[in-house]
Each structure stands twice: as structure tokens, then as C-alpha cells.
Amino acid sequence: MRSAVVVWYVVDIAPLRFAAWRTTNRQTEHHRIPQSAVTCRVGSGCASVDGVRTHQAIDQRSLALAQAVVSRIDEDPTRRGLGLAQETCARWLRDNPSPVLAEWAEILKRDWQQVRSVLLDAGTEGQRLRQSSPFCGVLSPSERWVIYQQFADEQKVA
């Protein structure tokens, strides 16, 4: 049995006080931690904060995941992954409406080539949309884990 993936996020909430939360498989825990426990702050030139990547690194990993999703859907003539994303987006929009989900719903009405170009957009618009991508479930957990591991290995080398 594989151990849970645990990610710590640290934010500066006031001088000398920090809030941290960690996400495990299905649960989030919040903690206050002292400033002395923070070894590096995001934006200070560190590639990561205690193993948590900077936004730039997260965006690069997100793009790599999107490229894998696009490859999967490109290989499938029925475009099952696109249908799955449409169903996911509709469910999310029904359960928790938001402007970005409405935007995704409109994007997903387009033909695959247009949706594909949105997913692969390396610019700020693509980065913003991938942060709430309804394409979860297209890749298996093990396929996602391979991409996560590649980025973790690159971090160790850098």
C-alpha cells in the first residue's frame, strides 16, 4: 500500500506568525507555526518552501499534466476524456457555480482542436484556466504520479 502524498503550504499571515495547512489524500489540516519553522518563503528565490514548489514550477507541472491529457484524448477517436471533462464541469458548475467554471463550460462546447489549444496555452490565460481544469480523471493516479515524480526528480537535480 502506497503512503499518502502530503503537501504543506505555508503563508505569512502577520508579522512573526504563519499559518500552515497540509493536504493529504482527502483531508486538510490547519496549523499555526512559528516563523522559525519556515526555512524559505515563496518569492524569495527558493525553488520551493520545504518541498512545496513555487507557482512557476507548479504551472510547469500543470502544463505537463495537460500535455499528457491532450495526448490521451488525441489517441482516442471517441474523445472519451473530453466527454468526461464536460460531465465533470457540468457537475462542478451545478454544485458550486463560479465564473471560471462557466468559462470552462463554454470552452468545452467548442471543437476538440480549440479546447486542445486552450489546455496547451503556455501563457497566463492557460495557466489560470488549468488551475481549475475539469480534465481530472482522464489520467489514472499512477500516470499523474509519474509526472509528479519527474518534477520531484528535476527539483533534486536543480
Residue frames as qw, qx, qy, qz and C-alpha x, y, z in Angstrom:
[[0.000, 0.889, 0.458, 0.000, 0.00, 0.00, 0.00],
 [0.417, 0.443, -0.013, 0.794, 1.41, 3.37, -1.02],
 [0.262, -0.468, -0.467, 0.702, 1.69, 6.04, 1.65],
 [0.169, 0.890, 0.416, -0.077, -0.37, 9.21, 1.34],
 [0.441, 0.421, 0.070, 0.790, 1.00, 12.21, -0.50],
 [0.321, -0.793, -0.364, 0.369, 1.32, 15.05, 1.98],
 [0.383, 0.515, 0.119, 0.758, 1.85, 18.63, 0.83],
 [0.321, -0.631, -0.387, 0.591, 2.47, 21.52, 3.23],
 [0.225, 0.720, 0.248, 0.607, 1.51, 25.06, 2.27],
 [0.440, -0.470, -0.348, 0.681, 2.86, 27.95, 4.33],
 [0.151, 0.755, 0.294, 0.566, 1.59, 31.53, 4.24],
 [0.264, -0.002, -0.367, 0.892, 2.69, 34.65, 6.07],
 [0.191, -0.715, -0.637, -0.215, -0.46, 35.84, 7.89],
 [0.262, -0.957, -0.026, -0.124, 1.06, 38.50, 10.12],
 [0.233, 0.718, -0.574, 0.317, 4.50, 39.58, 11.30],
 [0.091, -0.407, 0.840, -0.349, 6.09, 36.68, 13.15],
 [0.638, 0.102, 0.658, -0.387, 3.07, 34.38, 12.68],
 [0.269, 0.242, -0.739, -0.568, 2.46, 31.92, 9.89],
 [0.809, 0.079, 0.349, -0.466, -0.42, 29.65, 9.04],
 [0.085, 0.328, -0.884, -0.321, 0.25, 26.29, 7.51],
 [0.829, 0.099, 0.288, -0.470, -2.04, 23.68, 6.19],
 [0.107, -0.310, 0.897, 0.296, -1.37, 20.30, 4.79],
 [0.785, 0.218, -0.093, -0.572, -3.40, 18.30, 2.38],
 [0.342, -0.197, 0.916, 0.067, -3.35, 14.54, 2.47],
 [0.111, 0.202, 0.884, 0.406, -5.42, 12.27, 0.27],
 [0.176, -0.618, -0.619, -0.451, -8.83, 13.59, 1.31],
 [0.472, -0.773, -0.374, 0.201, -8.28, 15.74, 4.34],
 [0.305, 0.652, -0.143, 0.680, -6.93, 19.19, 5.11],
 [0.606, -0.592, -0.380, 0.371, -5.48, 20.15, 8.46],
 [0.145, 0.860, -0.044, 0.487, -4.69, 23.71, 9.54],
 [0.730, -0.412, -0.264, 0.477, -1.93, 24.65, 11.96],
 [0.006, 0.982, -0.163, 0.099, -0.24, 27.79, 13.21],
 [0.877, -0.009, -0.105, 0.469, 3.52, 27.54, 13.10],
 [0.337, -0.816, 0.050, 0.468, 6.25, 29.85, 14.37],
 [0.415, 0.865, -0.238, -0.152, 8.31, 31.90, 11.97],
 [0.255, -0.627, 0.731, 0.082, 11.38, 29.89, 12.99],
 [0.708, 0.089, 0.700, -0.022, 9.82, 26.80, 11.40],
 [0.640, 0.750, 0.141, -0.090, 9.82, 28.43, 7.95],
 [0.692, -0.285, 0.359, 0.558, 13.04, 27.74, 6.09],
 [0.203, -0.018, 0.475, 0.856, 12.25, 29.65, 2.92],
 [0.370, 0.562, 0.402, -0.621, 9.47, 31.93, 1.71],
 [0.566, 0.536, 0.556, 0.290, 7.83, 31.75, -1.72],
 [0.265, 0.935, 0.120, 0.204, 9.18, 34.55, -3.89],
 [0.405, -0.849, 0.301, 0.156, 12.47, 34.77, -2.01],
 [0.303, 0.674, -0.647, -0.188, 14.43, 32.97, -4.70],
 [0.426, -0.195, 0.873, -0.133, 13.94, 29.49, -3.29],
 [0.307, 0.037, -0.784, -0.538, 12.71, 26.86, -5.71],
 [0.578, -0.431, -0.651, -0.238, 10.46, 25.51, -3.01],
 [0.354, -0.549, 0.401, -0.642, 9.32, 26.00, 0.56],
 [0.500, -0.247, 0.777, -0.291, 10.04, 22.81, 2.46],
 [0.308, 0.064, 0.916, 0.249, 9.49, 20.82, -0.73],
 [0.381, 0.729, 0.529, -0.210, 6.47, 22.81, -1.96],
 [0.515, 0.244, 0.397, 0.720, 7.18, 24.23, -5.38],
 [0.035, 0.354, 0.021, -0.934, 6.92, 27.82, -6.48],
 [0.592, 0.560, 0.321, -0.483, 3.98, 28.87, -8.64],
 [0.386, 0.646, -0.515, -0.411, 6.19, 28.78, -11.73],
 [0.003, -0.255, 0.966, 0.040, 7.17, 25.16, -11.06],
 [0.431, 0.308, 0.752, -0.391, 3.56, 24.21, -10.30],
 [0.544, 0.647, 0.003, -0.534, 2.45, 25.86, -13.57],
 [0.266, 0.518, -0.756, -0.300, 5.10, 23.88, -15.48],
 [0.173, -0.013, 0.974, -0.145, 3.92, 20.64, -13.88],
 [0.497, 0.485, 0.486, -0.530, 0.31, 21.58, -14.63],
 [0.484, 0.628, -0.346, -0.501, 1.23, 22.12, -18.28],
 [0.097, 0.324, -0.933, -0.119, 2.95, 18.72, -18.37],
 [0.346, 0.235, 0.842, -0.342, -0.21, 17.12, -16.98],
 [0.529, 0.614, 0.147, -0.567, -2.29, 18.95, -19.60],
 [0.323, 0.546, -0.663, -0.398, 0.04, 17.67, -22.34],
 [0.085, -0.076, 0.992, -0.059, -0.49, 14.12, -21.09],
 [0.447, 0.448, 0.596, -0.493, -4.27, 14.65, -21.05],
 [0.474, 0.646, -0.211, -0.560, -4.16, 16.00, -24.62],
 [0.158, 0.381, -0.878, -0.243, -2.12, 13.00, -25.77],
 [0.265, 0.151, 0.917, -0.256, -4.63, 10.62, -24.18],
 [0.489, 0.590, 0.385, -0.513, -7.60, 12.35, -25.82],
 [0.334, 0.624, -0.486, -0.513, -5.79, 12.66, -29.18],
 [0.005, 0.233, -0.964, -0.127, -5.24, 8.87, -29.17],
 [0.273, 0.339, 0.853, -0.287, -8.93, 8.15, -28.56],
 [0.005, -0.227, -0.581, -0.782, -11.13, 8.67, -31.63],
 [0.293, -0.665, -0.671, -0.151, -14.24, 8.79, -29.39],
 [0.070, 0.514, -0.220, 0.826, -12.71, 11.64, -27.32],
 [0.618, -0.511, -0.597, 0.015, -13.97, 9.97, -24.12],
 [0.472, -0.247, -0.349, 0.771, -11.75, 12.23, -21.99],
 [0.058, -0.186, -0.146, -0.970, -13.41, 15.31, -23.45],
 [0.547, -0.462, -0.520, -0.466, -16.84, 13.91, -22.56],
 [0.636, -0.395, -0.536, 0.390, -15.60, 13.17, -19.05],
 [0.266, -0.069, -0.163, 0.948, -14.38, 16.78, -18.69],
 [0.288, -0.334, -0.336, -0.832, -17.76, 18.08, -19.91],
 [0.651, -0.489, -0.563, -0.141, -19.58, 15.93, -17.32],
 [0.569, -0.286, -0.416, 0.649, -17.20, 16.98, -14.55],
 [0.096, 0.099, 0.011, 0.990, -17.52, 20.66, -15.42],
 [0.440, -0.438, -0.441, -0.648, -21.33, 20.45, -15.52],
 [0.680, -0.472, -0.544, 0.137, -21.37, 18.76, -12.10],
 [0.455, -0.185, -0.278, 0.826, -18.96, 21.29, -10.58],
 [0.066, -0.233, -0.186, -0.952, -20.91, 24.19, -12.07],
 [0.557, -0.500, -0.514, -0.419, -24.17, 22.79, -10.67],
 [0.708, -0.450, -0.464, 0.286, -22.70, 22.11, -7.20],
 [0.436, -0.639, -0.072, 0.629, -20.54, 25.21, -6.84],
 [0.492, 0.788, 0.262, 0.262, -21.05, 27.82, -9.58],
 [0.402, -0.651, 0.139, 0.628, -18.13, 30.11, -10.34],
 [0.396, 0.810, -0.154, -0.404, -17.08, 32.33, -13.25],
 [0.003, -0.543, 0.791, 0.281, -14.14, 30.14, -14.19],
 [0.411, 0.125, 0.902, -0.035, -16.34, 27.03, -14.33],
 [0.515, 0.715, 0.334, -0.334, -18.82, 28.89, -16.53],
 [0.212, 0.769, -0.470, -0.377, -15.88, 29.83, -18.73],
 [0.217, -0.260, 0.929, 0.146, -14.79, 26.19, -18.91],
 [0.536, 0.414, 0.699, -0.230, -18.35, 25.14, -19.78],
 [0.474, 0.805, -0.009, -0.357, -18.26, 27.50, -22.77],
 [0.039, 0.640, -0.719, -0.267, -14.79, 26.34, -23.82],
 [0.369, -0.080, 0.926, -0.013, -15.87, 22.69, -23.66],
 [0.621, 0.578, 0.412, -0.333, -18.68, 23.38, -26.17],
 [0.301, 0.756, -0.428, -0.393, -16.03, 24.11, -28.84],
 [0.921, 0.286, -0.261, -0.031, -14.46, 21.52, -31.11],
 [0.888, -0.351, -0.019, 0.295, -11.57, 19.46, -29.74],
 [0.633, 0.346, -0.012, 0.692, -8.83, 21.41, -31.55],
 [0.085, -0.744, 0.035, -0.662, -9.91, 24.66, -29.88],
 [0.763, -0.628, 0.017, -0.151, -10.22, 23.03, -26.45],
 [0.900, -0.003, -0.038, 0.433, -6.82, 21.43, -27.02],
 [0.408, 0.548, -0.081, 0.726, -5.20, 24.79, -27.74],
 [0.416, -0.767, 0.068, -0.484, -6.65, 26.24, -24.50],
 [0.909, -0.412, 0.016, 0.063, -5.25, 23.31, -22.50],
 [0.823, 0.073, 0.051, 0.561, -1.81, 23.69, -24.08],
 [0.132, 0.901, 0.009, 0.414, -1.65, 27.50, -23.81],
 [0.694, -0.086, -0.374, 0.610, 1.63, 28.23, -22.01],
 [0.059, 0.482, -0.051, 0.873, 0.63, 31.84, -21.33],
 [0.131, -0.080, 0.586, -0.796, -1.06, 33.35, -18.31],
 [0.683, 0.005, -0.082, -0.726, -4.55, 32.58, -19.62],
 [0.772, 0.085, -0.621, -0.108, -3.72, 28.88, -19.95],
 [0.286, 0.142, -0.742, 0.590, -2.12, 28.88, -16.51],
 [0.378, -0.087, 0.334, -0.859, -5.22, 30.48, -14.99],
 [0.793, 0.033, -0.231, -0.563, -7.61, 28.01, -16.61],
 [0.664, 0.149, -0.726, 0.095, -5.52, 24.94, -15.78],
 [0.038, -0.233, 0.671, -0.703, -5.80, 25.82, -12.08],
 [0.579, 0.123, 0.509, -0.625, -9.44, 24.71, -12.26],
 [0.335, 0.268, -0.745, -0.511, -9.25, 22.18, -15.08],
 [0.809, -0.033, 0.266, -0.524, -12.19, 19.77, -15.33],
 [0.714, 0.413, -0.543, -0.155, -9.95, 17.18, -17.00],
 [0.302, -0.415, 0.791, -0.333, -9.26, 15.36, -13.72],
 [0.780, 0.085, 0.547, -0.293, -9.92, 11.67, -14.11],
 [0.724, 0.620, -0.232, -0.194, -8.62, 11.48, -17.68],
 [0.414, 0.500, -0.724, 0.234, -5.25, 10.26, -16.40],
 [0.811, -0.370, -0.451, 0.037, -5.01, 7.47, -13.87],
 [0.499, -0.854, 0.147, 0.007, -3.46, 8.22, -10.47],
 [0.803, -0.246, 0.327, 0.434, -0.35, 6.25, -11.46],
 [0.540, 0.562, 0.269, 0.566, 0.03, 8.29, -14.69],
 [0.121, -0.943, -0.009, -0.310, -0.23, 11.52, -12.70],
 [0.722, -0.646, 0.188, 0.164, 2.22, 10.20, -10.13],
 [0.786, 0.152, 0.239, 0.549, 4.83, 9.56, -12.85],
 [0.261, 0.759, 0.118, 0.585, 4.63, 13.23, -13.86],
 [0.469, -0.864, 0.067, -0.171, 4.79, 14.39, -10.23],
 [0.851, -0.362, 0.211, 0.317, 7.82, 12.16, -9.70],
 [0.647, 0.446, 0.170, 0.595, 9.57, 13.53, -12.81],
 [0.001, 0.861, -0.002, 0.509, 9.19, 17.05, -11.46],
 [0.692, -0.708, 0.142, -0.018, 10.35, 15.99, -7.99],
 [0.864, -0.045, 0.198, 0.461, 13.44, 14.39, -9.55],
 [0.419, 0.663, 0.103, 0.612, 14.16, 17.57, -11.54],
 [0.354, -0.891, 0.037, -0.283, 13.89, 19.56, -8.28],
 [0.832, -0.476, 0.168, 0.229, 16.55, 17.35, -6.68],
 [0.739, 0.257, 0.199, 0.591, 18.90, 17.90, -9.62],
 [0.176, 0.818, 0.132, 0.531, 18.40, 21.68, -9.65]]
